[in-house]
């Protein structure tokens, strides 16, 4: 019997507005509307909104909640905020992963600290039950209640340099909301009965949890709210953002934006292999010298005692052409050896090459007359470490391309810019 595909509260809107739909994580989701390129560029120059209600959320509450997450989550909640590695505190959130005993990724996640002993864990589509079960299986007598909120929350993202300007007229008290809101912080609550709810309400009184996070590398927000309220906000944001070039965006633009920002897709760029030797060391509790870990966690022993090494690297190509990622792809070194495979290969349409340097449409120092023609980028997994600047070939059954290993791809991203610059 075929599983029933799920829908989000915005499904009818997507269908009515001509979205190209596909199954993603068990949900019927929009891939794009009229143009992936236009949606991608809207997020770099103005604003884009994304339906992300397919993502799953879990609450972990109780006197043992922090200890449970410390045991199961890779990042160190006692030392994870800012360059000085301060403890996670109410109103802050942090990225990391849940691993099995082999050190393989179950899923990546963001952990939000709502209050002492009260956490919200956001994972990927279809992973709510799995991660909730993983946490439950490691309670070991800890006082913690774990609740899977799958399909009980509405969620949408507003991303791009104009995101705050678009959202501002729809908030009851925007000056207070946007004050003291650094990257990876949040305010409010999706439940109107929570004592946190009054921190962020829409102008019609609707409570939201507003998080300064996202999956594009650009300035913006994730919004959590009651599912029955989300279509109204979606439509109102499209109206409020008309003067900023706002667009409804699908998963294709989300994919190209996140790859250009060197952000992984769970179960594709991280998965059933050791969660180490990759571009996201900040998700692990490394000490200052990166010679060991600062806490114990599930999978630690496996990562410390590896005998079979692999390395995940970001890459960028010379033009917009790409290859098909997956098991049939190949990474080839200068000696013609097959050394791995391509995990992700997309085209970031907001960047281009000039005299060997990458510029973005948002780069303040872009050359006169610069036009971004797009560059392919993504991730490869190979059998030995490669240095930034090294060239390799990636190939599928149709073509072979020369690409360069890099530490970063799209320059001048706006995600970390001070709020004062964005409002």
Secondary structure as GFF3:
##gff-version 3
##sequence-region A 1 423
A	DSSP	alpha_helix	11	16	.	.	.	ID=ss1
A	DSSP	beta_strand	20	24	.	.	.	ID=ss2
A	DSSP	beta_strand	27	32	.	.	.	ID=ss3
A	DSSP	alpha_helix	36	45	.	.	.	ID=ss4
A	DSSP	beta_strand	48	51	.	.	.	ID=ss5
A	DSSP	beta_strand	56	61	.	.	.	ID=ss6
A	DSSP	alpha_helix	65	72	.	.	.	ID=ss7
A	DSSP	beta_strand	93	99	.	.	.	ID=ss8
A	DSSP	beta_strand	105	115	.	.	.	ID=ss9
A	DSSP	beta_strand	118	123	.	.	.	ID=ss10
A	DSSP	alpha_helix	128	137	.	.	.	ID=ss11
A	DSSP	beta_strand	145	148	.	.	.	ID=ss12
A	DSSP	beta_strand	154	159	.	.	.	ID=ss13
A	DSSP	alpha_helix	163	168	.	.	.	ID=ss14
A	DSSP	alpha_helix	174	178	.	.	.	ID=ss15
A	DSSP	beta_strand	186	188	.	.	.	ID=ss16
A	DSSP	three_ten_helix	197	199	.	.	.	ID=ss17
A	DSSP	beta_strand	209	211	.	.	.	ID=ss18
A	DSSP	beta_strand	220	225	.	.	.	ID=ss19
A	DSSP	three_ten_helix	227	229	.	.	.	ID=ss20
A	DSSP	alpha_helix	230	240	.	.	.	ID=ss21
A	DSSP	three_ten_helix	242	244	.	.	.	ID=ss22
A	DSSP	beta_strand	247	249	.	.	.	ID=ss23
A	DSSP	alpha_helix	251	260	.	.	.	ID=ss24
A	DSSP	three_ten_helix	281	283	.	.	.	ID=ss25
A	DSSP	alpha_helix	300	304	.	.	.	ID=ss26
A	DSSP	beta_strand	311	317	.	.	.	ID=ss27
A	DSSP	beta_strand	330	332	.	.	.	ID=ss28
A	DSSP	beta_strand	338	348	.	.	.	ID=ss29
A	DSSP	beta_strand	351	354	.	.	.	ID=ss30
A	DSSP	beta_strand	357	360	.	.	.	ID=ss31
A	DSSP	beta_strand	375	382	.	.	.	ID=ss32
A	DSSP	beta_strand	391	395	.	.	.	ID=ss33
A	DSSP	beta_strand	400	406	.	.	.	ID=ss34
A	DSSP	alpha_helix	419	422	.	.	.	ID=ss35
###
